[in-house]
Amino acid sequence: MADRELLDRYAPTIDAMETKEAYLLDGELYIRHEFRDPRELQTRMTYHKVGEDNVVSNDNLVMLGVWARAQKQGERVK
């Protein structure tokens, strides 16, 4: 079971409508972020390692291999 303190810290990101999947691995939160690109009107998916600041940005993108490891070894929280 995930640590309550970690879940409370990441609650805004986990509960966001754009967060489709979330995993905890080694005290870090990894998410699949899905959003609609306003210019192209296409749905986009990005994968992020969310830091202490709880911000999802292009600065914390992860490669698909890292995301796959989080899915396989991490604890699913959403």
C-alpha angles and dihedrals in degrees: 000000000000119000110263092221091057092047091050092049093050097036096110092053095042092048095047114116091231092058106091100169132014133185133182115218123170092342094308127112119228119189142183106225117200122189142155115254104230095208099048098025089226128132111248130195125203131175122224143182103217115217134203091285091063091224125141109211142138088267093072102045116139132205120254091251091060090046091050091052090050090051093048101040103023132085114255112234098169 
